[in-house]
């Protein structure tokens, strides 16, 4: 049986997300990003195309890290202004019926207790359609907006993330027993106090007694996504994530990445297949390859090289605008997203990534231009290389998405590469057919189920004494 691909509509609540400069194109509606009507129309396009998920990226700061200032970011709207992704997801729940809704939240921006409650609330309201993209943030300004002088070192961020997810796992999986809610009108008992537990988490960074204030939602824990492709990021994904967003430059590089991370997944006590690999790709669709190439050339006239380099500069933590374009990137001290360099070198064995290679690495090296047949053939090759799905990146919105849904999706459905309709159940059940709505027992969060029974009386007595 042909393995179908997962399809995510990929966006951000901004004017310019990835293909900087193209917001100026006449068919672009991206300047309407503050309008809920724009987003409702967009997500309904995804649902019409039977996309699995709408994934919203997010950032928390703007650094003066391109040509020594923040001017390019502000002038060209390079991910600023940017609105909160979880708020938009909440607004879109009622406008949709089946599609998953995934938002980004950094360990920087919210205390794990309040974040866990927000995620559970959204999962309740959506009947189990919520995903969380776990990020550690790379921007110094993001850190400065939350009380730090600068972003903490890369390895320390992932140690922080490991504790953060443990806390929310404790709240989601361990605080309420499965049968805690009785909703017994006759006995006037909504929930059984003996089946709701405090979590007793205490460390140098966090002190969380609990209990979780929200009863378990359909999924308990939202579907967990992660995008880091550094060594620490891949290790974190192998242990925690159910989907990891990758930006391999070709199918061969994707195969290497999938094989490498799957080994780590197994070493972490999980099974290959517990982690889905979602490749970032963009498309220019034409009735013929020649027409698509013409469309691509026309779109490229609006591209901003400064905008692209500014974006990469922020993610890498180095000012590419001040560097020799022929300088090898591995000579630089990089504290940002190390995965860009790793992805380039995996795709180009024996080549060192140069500064100039990074300008297009974010977007154009993973763009497929052609007829629906050409695109379907290319996606077959990517699927055969081991990816499980696609994060569809727009060049102009909503036109990029509409073209794909109207012209490519029907062919993919005919070939068995895309779903024709939604299966019943939660987002997790649709992404992992045959699974239940909740995390499987191999996931590290499962160890907190039933872990806190018997400790509540002691804690409450101590509280009463104070």
N, C-alpha and C positions, 0 to 999 in steps of 0.2 A: 504494500500500500504506500502511495506517495506521502511523504511527510509534508504537511502544509507548513507555511511560514506564519509566524505571528506578525501582525502589522500594527505599529504604533504611529499615530499622528504626533509629530514632535514640534513643539513650539515653546514660546516664552511670552510672558505678558509685557511685551516691549514693542518698539517700532522696528528695531533691527536686531535679529537674533544671530544668524550665522553668516549669511551672504550679505555682507555689509555694502551699502550703497544701493541695493536693489529696491529698497522701500520707495525710491523715487520713480520707479517704473510706472507708466500710466495705468497698468492693470492692477497695481498693488493697492490693497486696502489696509495695509499695516498701520497707517496713521490713525485708524479707528480703534486702536488697541484698548482705549479707555471705555469703549462702548460694549456693554453686555450683548447687545444684538449681534455685533460682529462675531463674538465667541460662540454664541448659540448657533448662528448659521454655520460656523466652521465645524463645530463638534457634531452637528447633525449631518454634515457632509461625510464625516468619518463613519458615523453610525449607518448612514445609507450605504457606504462601501463595506460594511461589516468589519471595520477595523476592530481589533481587540481592545485597544487602549488609546487614550489621549494622554500624552506625557508632557508635563510642563516643567521646563528648567527654571532656574532662578539664580540670582546673585545678590550679594549683600553689601557691595561697596564699589567704589571707583577709585583706582590708584593713579597717581601722576607718573605713569610708567611707559609712556610712548613719547619719544622726543622730549623727555624731561617734563612733561606736563599731562594734565587730563583733558586738554583742549580737544583732541581728536575724538575722544569718547563723547564729550558733550556735543560738539558741533555735528558729528555724524550719527548721533544716537546709538552708539555701540553699547547696547544693553543698558542704557540709561536714557530716559526714565524707565523704571521697571516696577511693576506692581506685584503684590504678594500672590504666590501661586496657589496656596491653600484656600484663600478667600475666593478666588475664581473657581476652583474646583467645587466649593460649596454651592456657588451660584449655578453651576452647570448640572448639578445632580438632578434637579427637577425638569430640566430641559431635555434630558436623555433618559433612555430606558435600559439599555443593555451594555453599552460600552464602558470599559474600565476607565477610571479617572485617577491619574497618578500625579502627585505634586512633589516638589523638592523642598526639603527642610534640612538645614545644616545643624550640626551639633552645636554650633556657635549661637544660633538665634533664639533658641527656646529651651527652657528647663525641661528635662525629660518627663517630669510629672505632668506639666501642662500640655506638652506635646502629645503624650499618650492619650490624654483625654480628648484633645482635638481630633486626633486620628480615629479614635473609637467612635466619636460622635459622627464624623463623616461616613464611617463605614456603616453605622446604623442607618443614617438617612439615605444612603445609596443602596441599601440591601446587599452589602458585601462587594462593592465595586471599587474599593479604594486601594491604591498602591502608594508606597513611600519610596522616593529616591533619596538614599542616604548619602549626604556629602559632608566633607570636612572643611570645605572652603580653602581657597588659595590666596585670597586677597588680603594684603596688609590693612587696607581700609575697612574691610569687613571685620577684621579683628578689632580695629580701633573703634568701630561703632558699637562694640560690645565689651569695652572696658580693658582691652589689651593694648600694649604698645605696638605690637606687630604680630603677624601670624606665628603660631608656635611651629617648631620644626616638624618636618614631614612625618617621621616615625612617631613622634609624640602625639600628633593629631590622630593617628590611627589607634594608638593606645587609648586615647580619650574616646574615640568612636566605639571601641570595644566595650568600655564601661557604660557608655551612653545606651547602647543597644541592650546590654544586660539589664539595665534598669527598666527600660520600656518592656522588654520581654517579661520581667518579673511582674509588672503591672498587668500586662495583657494576658499572660498565660497562667500566672500563679496566684493572683489576688482573689479571683472568684472561681469557685468550683463550678463544674458544669451544671450541677443541679441546685445552685444557690437560689435562683429565682423560682419562686413557687406561684406567685400571682394568685393566691388563694383568697378570693373575695369573702367567702363564708368565715374563714378563720381570721381574717384581717391580717394576713401575713403576705407581704409582697416578696420578701427575701429572707432567707434563713441566716441569722447572724453567725452561726457556727461554721458556715461555709464561705465566709468572706474573710480575707486575711490581710494583715499588714505584711510588708515585704522586708522591713528592717535593713535597708541598704545604707551603709555608711562608709565613706572614704574621705580622702583629703579634698576631693572635688565636689562630691554630692552627699547629702544626707536626706534620704527619702524613707519615711516610715510607712506611708500608705494608709488605708487601702486605695486601690484604683477606684475613682468615684463613678466610673461608667461601667454598667454591666457588660458582659461579653457581647460583642457584635457578631455578625455572621461569620467573619473570618478570624475573630479575636485579634490576630496580628495582621495588619495590611500586607499585601504582597510586597516583598522587599526587593528593591532595585538598588544598584550601585554602579558607578561609572569609572572608578579609578583603575588605571592600567599600569601604575607603577608596581614594583614588586610587593610593597606593603598593601597597595590597593587590591591586587589580585589575590593575595592571601586573605584579606578581609572578605572579598566576594566569595571565595571558595568556602569559607566557613559560614557566612551569614546570608548572602544574597540568594534570591530565587531567579533573578534576571540581572545580567550585567551588560551595560551598554558599551560596545566596542567600536573603534574607528580604525580597523585594519585597512591597509591601503589596497589590498587585493585579496582574492580568495585563498591564495597560498599562505599569505601571512595570517589570515584568519584561522586556517587549519592549524598552524603552529601554536597560535594563542589558545585555541580551544583545547588542543591536546595537552598543553602545558598546564592550564588551569584545571582541567578535568583530573589530572594527576593529583593536584592539590585538594580538589573536592573529595576524592576518594581517601586521601591521607587524613582529611579532617573528619572521617567517619560517615561521610555521605556517599551517595551514588552518582555516577555520571548520569545526567538527566535531571538531577535536582536543581541544577543551575542552567538557565536558558541564556544563550548568547544572542544579543540583539545588536545587529550591525547598523551603524549610521550610514545612510545612503540618500542621495538626492537624484532627481530624474528630470530630464527634459524630454517630453513626449511629442512626437510628430506622427503624422500618418505614414511617413516614410523616414528612413534614416536621414536622407538629405534634408527634408523639412525640419527634422529635429535639430540637425546641425545648424541650420539657418536660425532657428529660434534661439539656440544656445549662444551663437555669436551676437545676436541682438540683445539678449539678456546681459552678456558680459560687458557690453558698452556701459552699463550702469554700475559695474562693480568698482569698489573702492579698495585699492591696494593698501592705503593707509589704514582703513578700517579693519581689514583682515590682519595686518601686522599688529595693530593696536590690540586686537582681541587676543592673538597668540602671545603678545608681550605680557598681558595681564596674567594669562594662565601659566606661563612659564616663570613669571617673576623676574624677567629680564627685559631691558629696553632694547628691542630689536631695531628701533629707529636710530640708535647711536652706534650700531655694530657694523663691522665689515661683513657684507653679505656672503663672502666666501670663507668665513671663519667656521671651523667645525664646532658644532653645538656642544659636544662632549668636553670641550675645553672650558666651558662656562660652569660656574657654580649655580646649579639650578635648584631652587627650593620649591618650585611650583609643580605643575602637572608633568611629571617625568614620563608619562605614558606616550606623549607625542613623539619623543625621540625613540623610545622603544618600538613603537609601531612602525616608524619609518625604517629603522634598521632591520626589523623582521621582514619587511616587505622588500628590502633591497640588500640582500646579504653581501657583506664585504664593503658596503658603502657607509661612510660616516655622514651623518646628517649635517648639512651646512645651514647657516642662518637663512639663506635664500630658500631652502627647501621648506621652511616652516610657513612661509607666506600663504601657500595654497594647501598645506596639509590639512587644515581644518575642514575645508569644504570641497575644493575642486578635484582632489585626488580620489574622492569616492562619489563622483557624479557620473551617472550613466545617461547617455544621450542616444536616443533612437526611437524606432517604432515600437508599438506594444510587443511585437514578436521579439525584437532585439532585446528589449528590457526583460521579457519573460525568460529568454534564454540565459541572460546574465544572472538573473535571480536563481535560476536552476543551478548554475555553477556555484554561486554563493551558498545555496542550500546544501549542495553536495560537499562543500568544503567544511560543513559542520555547524554553520550558524543556524539559529532557531527562529530568527525573526529580523525585522527591519524597523529601525527608527527613521521614518520618512521625513527628511529635512526639506523645508520649503525654500524656494528662491523668491517667488512672489506669492503672497497669500491673499485670497484663497486659491488663486489660479493653479499653482503647482499641485495642490491636493485635488482640486476638481478634475484636472486633466488625468491624474492617476486613477481616481475612482471611476471616471467615465470611460476611459479608454484602455487602461491596463488591467484593472481589477477583474473585469469580466473574463479576460483571457486567462489570468491566473486561476480564477475559479474553475474554468473549463479544464485546466491542466492539473487541478488538485493542489495548487500551490497556495491558495487562499480559501478561507472558509466562505461558504455560500450563505450561512445563517449562524446565529448565535446558539450555542448549546445552553441548556438551562444551568442555573447555579451561579456561584460567585465568580469573581475575576480569577481567583486561584483555581477553581474547578475547571474553568475554560482553558486556562493556560497549561494546566496539568491534567489532561483527561484521565478519568478513572480515580482521581484523588478526591479527598474530602475537601470541605471548605477551609480547613485549618492546616497549619504547618504539619508536615509529617514528623514522625517520631525521631527521624535522623537529624533534624535541625537542632542546633544548640539551645534554642528557646524551649524545647520540649522538656529539658531537665528541670524547669521551674514549675511544671505542673504538679500540684500537690506538695510542693516543697515547703510551704509556710504554715501548714496546719499545726495547731498545738502551741504556737508561740504568742497568740493574741492576748490571752489572759495576763501573762507576765508583763507584756508591754503596756497594757491598759492600766494595770495596777501601778506601774511605775509612773505613768502619766498622772494618775489620780493623786499620787503622793506629792507631786510637784504643784 
